[in-house]
Amino acid sequence: MSKPLHFTAHSQTVIVERQIDRTWVERTVHEPDWRELDPSGPPTERRYRRIPECGGRILRVICLETDTEIRIITAFLDRKARIPQ
């Protein structure tokens, strides 16, 4: 069973402002195409996923996973992201 997601107030605001479907965020967090540590340092993580419904653009979700939940900090369509080879 996957951990519950907790959307911060900031993430809820930007998801609406940026017209990002909440299900895209959920899929990206639970089934990312790839992930990397955020430069701000562990345990914050970047998770990426190509979104076919959005022309194949890549969604980046910044999250913080704890023992009990995954906290969504922010999300945006990342123009510069490239799938690692």
N, C-alpha and C positions, 0 to 999 in steps of 0.2 A: 504494500500500500504506500502510495506517495504521500509526502508531507503536505500539510495544508499551506496554501499561499496566503501571505498577509500583504496587502497592498498599502503602502504608506500614503499619506494624504498627497504628497508630491506626485507619486506615481499615478494615482487616480486622476489628478488634474492634468498631467501631461498626456496621458492616454486619451483623454477626451479631446484636449486641444490639438493633438497630433493625429486625431482620427485613426487611432490604432485599435484594432479589434482585440478585446480582452482575451479571446480564445487564442489569438496569435501569441500573446504573452505567455499564456499557460503552456502551450505547446513548446515554445522556445525554452522555457524553464525546465520542463519535464523531459523533453526530447531534443536537446540542442544538436545542431550539426557539428558545432565545436564549442569549446569553452577555453577561457584563459583567466588567470588571476588579474584582477584590476591593479593598475600601477599604484593606486592609493594604498595597496597592501592587502594581504590576507586579513580576514577571511572573505572580503568582498570579491565577487567573481563576475566576469562578463560571460554571458551565454548568447550564442548567435544561432540564427536559423533563417534559411531562405523561405520567403513567404510567397508561394505560387499565386495566391489571391491578390497579391500586390505587385504583380509583374515580375516576380522573382527577386524583388529587393530583399535585403538582409536586415532583419530586426536584431537589435542589440538590447539585451535586458541586463541591467546591473542588479545583482541580488546578493543577499547575505543569507547563507543557510546555517541554521542552528540545529540542535538535536531534535527540536519539536516542530519547526516551521521553516519556510523559505520566505524571507522578507523581500518584496519587490521594491527597489529604491527608485529606479527610473527605467524608461524604455524609449527607444527611438529607432527610426529607419536609418541605418548607417551607410551613407554613400561611399565611404572610404573602405569599408570592410571587404576583405577578400578571403575566400575559403583557403585555408592553409593547404599546401601541396604535400 
